Amino acid sequence: MATMITNECINCGACEPECPNNAISQGDPVYVIDPKLCTECVGFHDYEACAAVCPVDVCVTDPNNIESEEVLIARAQELHPETTFPDNFESRFRKGEGKPAPTAPAKASPQVMQPASPAATPPAAAAVGPTTEFAEAEVKYVELPAIDSWTVPMRCFKCHEVHVENVKNFMIGNVIFCPHCNKSMVVRDNLNYHLRALLKDSYEDWERQQNEFANQRERERAEFIERRAKEAQAFETHQKRELEKIRQQLNAIGENYDAAGKPFKKGSRFGWG
């Protein structure tokens, strides 16, 4: 047998959170029980939980849907595969003889929102101000070595061996000796110029690029903070509009809806009254 809710239901909602199968829902105009989900609480209680809490006794047996205990416990096992039902499970067919399911799913009672009066002030939403700080990757600038610490590989024109000379030795007129064959070489102005121009231009470009990079990051950071501030301000305005919308909707409920628990007038079977 499945359970049903008659038209005398006062829509108090007390039965809905008690159902272990989530079979009860708000219908039109009264609460309804889905027979495909109803197990008459077999496996969980030795009574029907909805009928136990109903203040007007409208949760009754459906005479058009008679089901056996075997069918109901099989449905409970199908609906709750994670639950282990003992062999002597609780059942309304055997009151006081069974044991409850050890892993019966717990269901929290829903919070009932009370309609606000027209003069009620909605709770203030948490203010979200613009974010002025953000995490950014630290730049580890590579340091240039001292300009006079560079070395230049030189190939001796006589023995063809390569030896390394410090840039400080490439002064115009300076004599450089090959350490392998002791052949001498006089530094001319064109060699001195090329080395000096290369290092000077490279160091100036290095400093310029680093400054441009740092300035660009600072500009982007300032633009990011400004954009985030505008986004935060726009979202705050949006939230204020939504807050006002909620307040107006709650006021409308309080003004236009019938009081909670008020019985619906049962219509005549002949279609009038």
Secondary structure, 3 states (H helix, E strand, C coil): CCEEECCCCCCCCCCHHHCCCCCEEECCCCEEECCCCCCCCCCCCCCCHHHHHCCCCCEEECCCCCCCHHHHHHHHHHHCCCCCCCCCECCCCCCCCCECCCCCCCCCCCCCCCCCCCCCCCCCCCCCCCCCCCCCCCCCCCCCCCHHHCEEEEECCCCCCEEEEEHHHCCCCCEEECCCCCCEEECCHHHHHHHHHHHHHHHHHHHHHHHHHHHHHHHHHHHHHHHHHHHHHHHHHHHHHHHHHHHHHHHHHHHHCCCCCCCCCCCCCCCCC
